[in-house]
Amino acid sequence: MDPRRGDRDAGAEPRPSPDVPAGDPRPLDITTADGVALSALAYGPQDAAVAIVFGHGFTGSQRNPKVVELARALAARGFGVYTADFRGHGASAGRSTFGEQEVHDMEAVVALGRARHGRIVTVGASMGAFVALRHVGLGGKVDGVVAISSPAFSTVPRMPRARLLARLVRSERGRRLLARQGTRVDPFAPVSVAPIELAAVIATTPVAIVHGGRDRYVPLSDAQALHERLGSPRRLVVLPDFGHGEAGFSRDFADVLERIIHELLGGFPAPDTEPPAR
């Protein structure tokens, strides 16, 4: 089986009804190829045909209630779901490198999922989306990517809120402040290569670029630039009332995400049951 495309027959297997409880997440201890210990969680059926690997945004965590709610909702729909704290965040070791070395974190979780499931889709929010795109652009093998609120470039952000965050990570005082809030960071250095520069390689994997009309950190033009540069199969989804990253996750976002994943995988059967009650 080609791990990039997965087992096409796996998608034809019936999925459990979404009203089946997803159960408590199972803790995982994962070590990356460069030796960083990650805190991770697994939700949903361990033999699911399709698994989702989720990457959170900068200063975020897999314990964010909105991330937990989304993971549970997707697991209840029959997906395997894996979350992790990126290096320097939450309960994971190491220091954040702003998306540079975090590709190792993504690959470590993807490798675990690939050993258990027929197909893997990476879903990232903000920095997590940036990492998911870089991961496939640098050779990571998955069956689809959903990039939510992703920057396209590694240049200084143009929007005021993003500029404020950029000033924090560039100063020792700002990094101490971030550390007190739970995010340990390396001295700032731009990533070696941004998603827009990797588009030709990324384009071999089905990608959905999701962006919010109310994003105050990353301009819609970044999403449009990525969409334009990527080849087919790719899709641009603009949600007018969506904000930035995990902050935009609403109670019905799992429905939106599930539909996008079905489209990316192609031929994976749509659900024939209603979403779980909230």
Rosetta silent file (secondary structure, phi, psi, omega in degrees, C-alpha in Angstrom):
SEQUENCE: MDPRRGDRDAGAEPRPSPDVPAGDPRPLDITTADGVALSALAYGPQDAAVAIVFGHGFTGSQRNPKVVELARALAARGFGVYTADFRGHGASAGRSTFGEQEVHDMEAVVALGRARHGRIVTVGASMGAFVALRHVGLGGKVDGVVAISSPAFSTVPRMPRARLLARLVRSERGRRLLARQGTRVDPFAPVSVAPIELAAVIATTPVAIVHGGRDRYVPLSDAQALHERLGSPRRLVVLPDFGHGEAGFSRDFADVLERIIHELLGGFPAPDTEPPAR
SCORE:     score description
SCORE:     0.000 S_00000001
   1 L     0.000  130.394  175.825    0.000    0.000    0.000 S_00000001
   2 L   -74.054  115.213 -175.992    1.317    3.437   -0.903 S_00000001
   3 L   -64.700  -21.222  178.284    1.238    5.339    2.399 S_00000001
   4 L   -70.055  -39.417 -175.588    0.690    8.665    0.574 S_00000001
   5 L  -103.344  -15.028  175.222   -2.554    7.528   -0.996 S_00000001
   6 L    73.493 -173.540  179.670   -3.568    4.841    1.464 S_00000001
   7 L   -90.500  107.423 -176.825   -5.834    1.875    0.867 S_00000001
   8 H   -61.681  -26.866  179.079   -8.595    3.042   -1.449 S_00000001
   9 H   -74.941  -19.671 -176.511  -10.814    0.166   -0.372 S_00000001
  10 H   -63.217  -32.491 -177.821  -10.598    1.256    3.245 S_00000001
  11 H   -67.183  -16.639 -178.255  -12.897    4.199    2.596 S_00000001
  12 H   -84.091   -6.522 -179.201  -15.714    1.845    1.622 S_00000001
  13 L   -71.331  140.832  178.221  -15.921    0.335    5.078 S_00000001
  14 L   -64.571  144.212  178.659  -19.006    1.323    7.074 S_00000001
  15 L  -103.686  151.339  179.309  -18.374    3.854    9.829 S_00000001
  16 L   -66.737  153.821  177.132  -20.025    3.751   13.244 S_00000001
  17 L   -60.120  139.970 -178.460  -22.986    5.985   13.900 S_00000001
  18 L   -66.995   -5.582  176.882  -21.888    9.405   15.228 S_00000001
  19 L   -88.482    3.500  174.178  -24.075    8.939   18.311 S_00000001
  20 L   -78.118  126.666 -178.248  -21.659    6.298   19.588 S_00000001
  21 L   -57.524  137.790 -178.651  -19.596    7.888   22.396 S_00000001
  22 L   -75.386  -20.160 -179.159  -16.038    8.614   21.332 S_00000001
  23 L    82.019  169.907  179.068  -14.695    7.702   24.791 S_00000001
  24 L   -73.051  148.437  177.688  -11.955    9.348   26.731 S_00000001
  25 L   -67.131  150.798  179.362   -8.748   10.175   24.861 S_00000001
  26 E  -101.695  124.699 -179.687   -5.833    7.825   25.274 S_00000001
  27 E   -70.636  144.350  179.282   -2.522    9.449   26.278 S_00000001
  28 E  -129.891  141.221  172.173    0.476    8.804   24.051 S_00000001
  29 E  -109.897  117.898 -174.980    4.171    9.388   24.644 S_00000001
  30 E  -125.541  139.818  174.620    5.943   10.157   21.390 S_00000001
  31 E  -118.253  130.330 -177.782    9.555   11.070   20.692 S_00000001
  32 L   -76.016  169.882 -179.989   10.449   12.890   17.494 S_00000001
  33 L   -62.601  -26.818  178.511   13.314   12.001   15.178 S_00000001
  34 L   -99.295   17.683  167.053   15.358   14.832   16.695 S_00000001
  35 L    87.443   17.578  179.264   14.725   13.614   20.240 S_00000001
  36 L   -94.687  128.402  179.003   11.911   15.854   21.546 S_00000001
  37 E   -81.931  126.664 -178.295    9.353   14.205   23.846 S_00000001
  38 E  -111.946  142.628  168.914    5.782   15.097   22.874 S_00000001
  39 E   -91.871  126.769 -176.660    2.557   14.857   24.830 S_00000001
  40 E  -139.917  161.558  179.325   -0.164   13.489   22.561 S_00000001
  41 E  -134.401  144.933  175.335   -3.707   12.133   22.736 S_00000001
  42 E  -117.991  131.715  178.168   -5.634    9.635   20.612 S_00000001
  43 E  -118.050  155.258  169.877   -9.416    9.796   20.212 S_00000001
  44 L    81.005 -175.957 -175.589  -11.869    7.511   18.501 S_00000001
  45 L   -65.123  133.765 -178.580  -11.654    3.972   17.094 S_00000001
  46 L   -73.693  -14.238  178.819   -8.145    2.587   16.896 S_00000001
  47 L  -111.509   22.358 -179.857   -9.043    0.716   13.704 S_00000001
  48 L   -60.047  144.568  178.644  -10.714    3.629   11.893 S_00000001
  49 L   -64.784  -35.173 -176.414  -10.177    3.660    8.123 S_00000001
  50 E  -125.191  134.533  176.027   -9.246    7.344    8.214 S_00000001
  51 E  -120.923  146.886  178.029   -7.317    9.194   10.903 S_00000001
  52 E  -111.033  129.820  173.598   -6.893   12.922   11.404 S_00000001
  53 E  -108.175  118.026 -174.830   -3.679   14.376   12.842 S_00000001
  54 E  -104.354  136.286  175.531   -4.340   17.853   14.251 S_00000001
  55 E  -118.926  126.915 -176.189   -1.772   20.594   14.783 S_00000001
  56 L   -83.406  175.445  179.894   -2.598   23.607   16.973 S_00000001
  57 L   -87.115  172.491  178.113   -1.538   27.222   16.572 S_00000001
  58 L   -61.639  135.389 -173.139    1.305   29.167   18.161 S_00000001
  59 L    70.604    5.968 -179.110    0.747   29.568   21.951 S_00000001
  60 L   -90.508 -168.937 -178.259   -2.005   26.929   21.663 S_00000001
  61 L  -163.847  152.552  173.239   -2.411   23.446   23.095 S_00000001
  62 L   -66.549  -14.279  179.459   -4.184   20.182   22.442 S_00000001
  63 L   -88.913   -2.214  173.709   -5.993   20.874   25.749 S_00000001
  64 L   -52.997  126.655 -177.424   -7.725   23.953   24.336 S_00000001
  65 H   -53.921  -33.655  179.429  -11.438   23.233   24.980 S_00000001
  66 H   -70.949  -34.179  175.687  -12.281   24.015   21.361 S_00000001
  67 H   -68.845  -43.171  178.575   -9.677   21.544   20.129 S_00000001
  68 H   -61.110  -44.664 -179.929  -10.948   18.895   22.550 S_00000001
  69 H   -62.774  -42.515  178.714  -14.536   19.463   21.448 S_00000001
  70 H   -64.347  -44.381 -179.731  -13.585   19.216   17.772 S_00000001
  71 H   -60.758  -43.229  179.229  -11.547   16.047   18.348 S_00000001
  72 H   -64.808  -40.600 -179.330  -14.420   14.416   20.220 S_00000001
  73 H   -65.502  -39.937  178.511  -16.925   15.394   17.534 S_00000001
  74 H   -70.495  -38.577  176.859  -14.754   13.953   14.764 S_00000001
  75 H   -63.312  -37.506  178.807  -14.071   10.786   16.744 S_00000001
  76 H   -66.974  -18.566  176.679  -17.812   10.352   17.257 S_00000001
  77 L   -89.295    1.389  175.045  -18.166   10.402   13.459 S_00000001
  78 L   103.148    0.963  177.078  -15.840    7.398   13.179 S_00000001
  79 L   -83.300  147.485  161.006  -12.481    9.057   12.560 S_00000001
  80 E   -79.271  138.913 -178.207   -9.367    8.278   14.500 S_00000001
  81 E  -131.533  130.864  178.206   -8.074   11.599   15.810 S_00000001
  82 E  -121.939  129.739  174.191   -4.591   12.409   17.079 S_00000001
  83 E  -123.112  160.297  177.358   -3.623   15.656   18.764 S_00000001
  84 E  -155.918  153.456  167.891   -0.317   16.733   20.261 S_00000001
  85 L   -83.174  123.505  173.663    1.311   19.685   21.914 S_00000001
  86 L   -62.052  159.010  177.786    3.984   21.025   19.590 S_00000001
  87 L   -51.735  138.137 -179.393    7.465   21.397   21.079 S_00000001
  88 L    80.498    0.454 -178.570    7.638   24.238   23.574 S_00000001
  89 E  -121.891  148.076  173.003    3.876   24.121   24.119 S_00000001
  90 L    53.318 -130.505 -176.129    1.725   22.530   26.797 S_00000001
  91 L   -92.711    4.682  178.848    3.154   19.318   28.229 S_00000001
  92 L   -83.450  157.136  178.458    5.673   18.696   25.451 S_00000001
  93 L   -82.889 -177.180  173.903    9.396   19.251   25.871 S_00000001
  94 L    80.559 -170.707  179.377   11.661   21.500   23.850 S_00000001
  95 L  -130.404  145.749  179.551   11.211   25.028   22.559 S_00000001
  96 E   -66.431  140.667  174.231    9.093   26.359   19.753 S_00000001
  97 L  -117.646   20.744  171.256   10.873   27.160   16.489 S_00000001
  98 L    63.841   27.901  176.940    7.850   28.892   14.925 S_00000001
  99 L   107.093   -5.955 -178.827    7.166   26.103   12.436 S_00000001
 100 L   -75.610  -65.958 -178.105   10.726   25.151   11.432 S_00000001
 101 L   -84.491   -9.322  179.907   11.443   22.004   13.483 S_00000001
 102 H   -63.687  -15.171  174.082    7.761   21.348   14.238 S_00000001
 103 H   -61.565  -29.280  175.916    7.628   19.322   11.018 S_00000001
 104 H   -67.490  -36.451  178.017    9.385   16.613   13.050 S_00000001
 105 H   -63.962  -46.964  179.558    6.542   16.760   15.575 S_00000001
 106 H   -60.488  -45.113 -178.538    3.959   16.386   12.818 S_00000001
 107 H   -63.540  -37.922 -179.407    5.825   13.503   11.216 S_00000001
 108 H   -62.354  -41.033  179.560    6.143   11.632   14.530 S_00000001
 109 H   -74.014  -41.043  177.641    2.376   11.683   15.052 S_00000001
 110 H   -59.188  -42.716 -178.872    1.644   10.936   11.388 S_00000001
 111 H   -61.399  -39.512  177.209    3.983    7.921   11.509 S_00000001
 112 H   -63.411  -46.434  179.768    2.101    6.542   14.502 S_00000001
 113 H   -65.226  -37.355 -177.996   -1.239    7.001   12.758 S_00000001
 114 H   -63.496  -29.705  179.567    0.014    5.557    9.491 S_00000001
 115 L   -73.972  -14.589 -173.607    0.864    2.292   11.249 S_00000001
 116 L  -115.173  -19.007 -170.433   -2.724    1.964   12.476 S_00000001
 117 L  -132.218  154.292 -178.137   -4.991    3.453    9.793 S_00000001
 118 L   -69.012  -40.193 -177.850   -5.514    3.184    6.049 S_00000001
 119 E  -136.992  148.707 -177.228   -5.469    6.892    5.326 S_00000001
 120 E  -126.572  132.170  173.154   -4.171    9.986    7.114 S_00000001
 121 E  -121.773  127.343  174.084   -5.305   13.588    6.795 S_00000001
 122 E   -92.178  136.778  178.274   -3.404   16.350    8.567 S_00000001
 123 E  -127.003  124.077 -179.345   -5.455   19.293    9.821 S_00000001
 124 E  -129.696  152.532  177.371   -3.708   22.367   11.150 S_00000001
 125 E  -121.311  126.731  178.179   -4.768   25.734   12.520 S_00000001
 126 L    57.302 -117.374  179.070   -2.575   28.828   12.095 S_00000001
 127 H   -58.004  -35.647  178.308    0.996   27.685   12.866 S_00000001
 128 H   -61.898  -34.889  176.156   -0.298   24.110   12.792 S_00000001
 129 H   -70.194  -42.383  176.003   -1.517   24.656    9.218 S_00000001
 130 H   -55.601  -44.371  179.308    1.828   26.225    8.301 S_00000001
 131 H   -67.146  -43.204 -178.797    3.524   23.121    9.711 S_00000001
 132 H   -61.248  -40.389  178.207    1.150   20.705    7.934 S_00000001
 133 H   -68.587  -43.988  177.323    1.867   22.342    4.574 S_00000001
 134 H   -63.093  -36.325 -179.240    5.619   22.388    5.193 S_00000001
 135 H   -57.593  -49.353  179.615    5.447   18.754    6.308 S_00000001
 136 H   -73.560  -32.625  178.714    4.138   17.550    2.935 S_00000001
 137 H   -65.702  -24.866  179.750    6.294   20.048    1.074 S_00000001
 138 L  -101.025   13.389  172.748    9.378   18.548    2.701 S_00000001
 139 L   111.631   -1.000  177.194    8.418   14.965    1.900 S_00000001
 140 L   -63.864  142.407 -175.036    5.797   13.968    4.464 S_00000001
 141 L  -111.361  108.174  175.737    3.378   11.378    3.128 S_00000001
 142 L  -137.062  172.397 -176.644   -0.309   11.880    3.901 S_00000001
 143 L   -96.249  -10.160  177.969   -3.536   11.538    1.929 S_00000001
 144 E  -177.432  157.302  178.606   -4.763   15.094    2.359 S_00000001
 145 E  -132.304  133.080  170.022   -4.140   18.370    4.162 S_00000001
 146 E  -114.762  112.174 -176.526   -6.642   20.861    5.567 S_00000001
 147 E  -106.392  110.774 -175.500   -4.810   24.124    6.278 S_00000001
 148 E  -103.391  121.741  175.493   -6.876   26.525    8.399 S_00000001
 149 L    59.953   40.026 -175.472   -5.744   30.160    8.711 S_00000001
 150 L   -87.377  133.991  165.019   -2.273   29.398    7.379 S_00000001
 151 L   -65.041  147.628  176.057    0.329   32.019    6.559 S_00000001
 152 L   -95.268  -26.080 -170.870    1.766   31.511    3.093 S_00000001
 153 L  -119.267  166.344  176.461    5.011   33.390    3.673 S_00000001
 154 L  -106.056    9.752  179.789    7.726   33.612    6.333 S_00000001
 155 L   -76.932  170.042  179.603    8.041   37.389    6.084 S_00000001
 156 L   -60.718  129.174 -178.175    7.018   39.838    8.839 S_00000001
 157 L   -61.160  151.206 -178.146    3.207   39.778    9.116 S_00000001
 158 L   -94.622  -23.957 -173.957    1.306   42.812    7.868 S_00000001
 159 L   -82.858  143.746 -171.561   -1.732   42.722   10.143 S_00000001
 160 H   -55.363  -44.330 -178.144   -1.496   44.635   13.465 S_00000001
 161 H   -65.343  -39.358  178.778   -2.220   41.710   15.811 S_00000001
 162 H   -68.273  -35.792  177.896    0.306   39.507   14.032 S_00000001
 163 H   -64.598  -38.531  177.864    2.890   42.294   14.142 S_00000001
 164 H   -62.107  -44.646  178.386    2.428   42.575   17.908 S_00000001
 165 H   -64.003  -38.745  179.102    3.052   38.850   18.321 S_00000001
 166 H   -62.947  -36.974  177.759    6.074   39.106   16.041 S_00000001
 167 H   -66.910  -36.172  178.956    7.561   41.816   18.276 S_00000001
 168 H   -61.155  -47.912 -174.269    7.082   39.600   21.339 S_00000001
 169 H   -72.832  -15.712 -179.213    9.012   36.655   19.911 S_00000001
 170 L   -90.764   -1.712 -179.802   11.844   38.924   18.758 S_00000001
 171 L  -123.708  149.284  178.547   12.664   40.254   22.226 S_00000001
 172 H   -62.755  -41.236  178.905   14.003   38.543   25.348 S_00000001
 173 H   -62.408  -42.310  178.886   11.371   40.253   27.454 S_00000001
 174 H   -64.131  -39.338  179.507    8.616   39.083   25.112 S_00000001
 175 H   -67.618  -34.117  175.328    9.892   35.518   25.190 S_00000001
 176 H   -65.906  -39.667  177.477    9.892   35.576   28.997 S_00000001
 177 H   -62.554  -44.080  177.801    6.305   36.758   28.918 S_00000001
 178 H   -62.065  -39.618  179.788    5.355   33.955   26.552 S_00000001
 179 H   -62.633  -39.275  177.720    7.108   31.437   28.814 S_00000001
 180 H   -64.336  -26.027  178.565    5.057   32.603   31.794 S_00000001
 181 L   -91.340    1.765  173.442    1.968   31.923   29.697 S_00000001
 182 L   104.037    7.072  178.718    3.163   28.399   28.857 S_00000001
 183 E  -118.288  111.833 -179.309    4.949   28.808   25.500 S_00000001
 184 L   -96.059  125.921 -172.003    8.726   28.290   25.544 S_00000001
 185 E  -127.225  149.958  169.732   10.409   29.633   22.432 S_00000001
 186 L   -75.591  158.881  169.396   13.829   29.739   20.826 S_00000001
 187 L   -52.297  139.381 -170.508   15.249   33.126   19.826 S_00000001
 188 L   -64.455  137.473  168.569   13.380   34.058   16.693 S_00000001
 189 L  -147.346  136.132  179.641   14.617   32.976   13.272 S_00000001
 190 L   -64.711  151.917  178.638   12.471   32.837   10.133 S_00000001
 191 L   -64.733  154.397 -174.861   11.730   29.393    8.764 S_00000001
 192 L   -68.981  -33.781  179.859   14.076   28.161    6.082 S_00000001
 193 L  -151.211  129.727 -176.723   11.361   27.707    3.473 S_00000001
 194 L   -90.455  162.476 -179.901    7.706   28.807    3.573 S_00000001
 195 H   -54.212  -39.619 -177.595    4.703   26.906    2.176 S_00000001
 196 H   -60.768  -29.971  179.780    4.393   29.201   -0.845 S_00000001
 197 H   -80.863  -14.408 -179.528    7.931   28.198   -1.856 S_00000001
 198 H  -103.522   10.013 -171.052    7.078   24.507   -1.538 S_00000001
 199 H   -55.802  -38.970 -176.795    3.885   24.688   -3.593 S_00000001
 200 H   -62.327  -35.002  178.589    5.145   22.521   -6.433 S_00000001
 201 H   -81.824  -41.859  178.699    5.797   19.628   -4.046 S_00000001
 202 H   -57.541  -34.544 -173.459    2.733   20.244   -1.867 S_00000001
 203 L   -62.442  -14.877  177.361    0.570   20.132   -4.994 S_00000001
 204 L   -76.524   -8.645  179.198    1.016   16.368   -5.313 S_00000001
 205 L  -113.426  136.398  176.179   -1.195   15.982   -2.202 S_00000001
 206 L   -60.232  130.301 -175.417   -4.888   17.013   -2.102 S_00000001
 207 E  -132.655  137.804  168.219   -5.128   20.246   -0.100 S_00000001
 208 E  -115.580  126.506  175.851   -7.972   22.401    1.206 S_00000001
 209 E  -100.247  117.029 -177.826   -7.105   25.947    2.231 S_00000001
 210 E  -112.295  129.792 -177.489   -9.656   27.216    4.774 S_00000001
 211 E  -141.611  148.863 -177.880   -9.711   30.876    5.739 S_00000001
 212 E   -98.290  143.073  176.293  -11.968   33.131    7.736 S_00000001
 213 L   -70.123  -15.351 -179.790  -13.490   36.381    6.602 S_00000001
 214 L  -112.307   23.257  179.648  -12.843   37.761   10.104 S_00000001
 215 L   -69.935  126.473 -179.405   -9.209   36.683   10.440 S_00000001
 216 L  -108.449   10.258  179.542   -7.227   39.431   12.183 S_00000001
 217 L  -117.682  -42.973 -177.147   -3.827   37.717   11.997 S_00000001
 218 L  -121.969  124.952 -177.398   -3.400   36.320    8.485 S_00000001
 219 L   -70.536  152.147  177.370   -4.828   38.133    5.453 S_00000001
 220 H   -58.897  -27.999 -179.606   -7.106   36.352    3.008 S_00000001
 221 H   -60.486  -28.631  176.009   -4.554   37.184    0.312 S_00000001
 222 H   -65.301  -44.982  178.295   -2.237   34.530    1.819 S_00000001
 223 H   -62.580  -42.074  179.782   -4.901   31.865    1.333 S_00000001
 224 H   -65.551  -38.582  178.535   -5.567   33.082   -2.195 S_00000001
 225 H   -64.297  -43.109  177.687   -1.852   33.043   -3.005 S_00000001
 226 H   -62.084  -46.331 -178.841   -1.517   29.462   -1.767 S_00000001
 227 H   -60.542  -41.933 -179.137   -4.580   28.367   -3.682 S_00000001
 228 H   -66.530  -39.266 -176.169   -3.328   29.986   -6.869 S_00000001
 229 H   -76.147  -31.882 -179.347    0.138   28.472   -6.583 S_00000001
 230 L   -74.329  146.081  174.262   -1.032   24.949   -5.733 S_00000001
 231 L   -86.767 -177.730  176.468   -2.114   22.674   -8.531 S_00000001
 232 L   -79.984  145.920    3.037   -5.145   20.437   -8.593 S_00000001
 233 L   -86.080  124.281  174.332   -6.495   18.768   -6.473 S_00000001
 234 E  -152.649  159.074 -177.526   -6.904   21.748   -4.170 S_00000001
 235 E  -145.541  141.921  173.193   -9.766   23.824   -2.848 S_00000001
 236 E  -108.423  123.885  179.312  -10.152   27.248   -1.242 S_00000001
 237 E  -117.961  114.377  178.110  -12.888   27.513    1.395 S_00000001
 238 E  -106.866  119.683 -179.571  -13.644   31.010    2.693 S_00000001
 239 E  -104.155  108.554 -171.108  -15.917   31.111    5.749 S_00000001
 240 L   -57.589  -36.186 -175.534  -17.263   34.680    6.111 S_00000001
 241 L   -98.049    8.034 -176.749  -17.959   34.510    9.857 S_00000001
 242 L   -87.717  139.844  177.846  -14.859   32.517   10.807 S_00000001
 243 L   -90.055 -128.279 -177.252  -12.055   34.172   12.795 S_00000001
 244 L  -117.850  130.865  173.196   -8.502   32.899   13.142 S_00000001
 245 H    53.572 -140.850 -175.938   -7.380   29.351   13.895 S_00000001
 246 H   -62.172  -26.198  179.994   -8.920   27.521   16.837 S_00000001
 247 H   -62.060  -22.913 -179.863  -10.749   30.667   17.950 S_00000001
 248 H   -86.667   -5.300 -177.075  -12.999   30.229   14.926 S_00000001
 249 L   -69.212  116.497  176.574  -14.059   26.684   15.804 S_00000001
 250 L  -104.408  177.235 -177.524  -17.808   26.705   16.354 S_00000001
 251 L   -64.288  -26.018 -178.849  -20.079   23.844   17.350 S_00000001
 252 L   -99.521    7.750 -177.122  -20.844   23.042   13.721 S_00000001
 253 H   -67.440  -28.614  177.097  -17.256   23.267   12.466 S_00000001
 254 H   -60.286  -35.913  177.428  -16.865   19.471   12.683 S_00000001
 255 H   -63.561  -45.106  179.201  -19.582   19.190   10.028 S_00000001
 256 H   -61.183  -46.511 -177.462  -17.702   21.581    7.751 S_00000001
 257 H   -65.746  -39.931  178.871  -14.425   19.771    8.300 S_00000001
 258 H   -61.453  -43.790  179.002  -15.929   16.352    7.717 S_00000001
 259 H   -61.992  -41.299  179.343  -17.350   17.440    4.359 S_00000001
 260 H   -63.403  -42.362 -179.970  -13.994   18.873    3.314 S_00000001
 261 H   -64.296  -41.697  176.489  -12.188   15.668    4.251 S_00000001
 262 H   -57.180  -44.418 -179.010  -14.668   13.567    2.260 S_00000001
 263 H   -65.322  -41.000  179.916  -14.034   15.753   -0.775 S_00000001
 264 H   -62.433  -44.542 -175.264  -10.256   15.562   -0.369 S_00000001
 265 H   -74.866  -28.238  177.316  -10.200   11.802   -0.101 S_00000001
 266 L    63.784  119.684  179.200  -12.612   11.311   -2.985 S_00000001
 267 L    83.029   -8.287  175.720  -14.842    8.275   -2.980 S_00000001
 268 L   -75.247  126.359 -170.760  -14.965    8.130    0.809 S_00000001
 269 L   -63.937  138.029  175.153  -18.663    7.682    1.594 S_00000001
 270 L   -69.985  152.482 -179.386  -20.565   10.635    3.037 S_00000001
 271 L   -68.240  145.361  178.799  -22.244   10.000    6.401 S_00000001
 272 L  -109.935   19.744  178.841  -25.833    8.830    6.305 S_00000001
 273 L  -128.686  162.926  179.716  -26.629    9.906    9.847 S_00000001
 274 L   -75.323  153.733  175.198  -27.176   13.221   11.569 S_00000001
 275 L   -59.816  155.630 -179.259  -24.354   14.940   13.480 S_00000001
 276 L   -64.807  148.283  177.292  -24.236   14.117   17.202 S_00000001
 277 L   -66.880  145.003  179.854  -26.372   16.188   19.503 S_00000001
 278 L  -109.565    0.000    0.000  -24.516   18.913   21.386 S_00000001
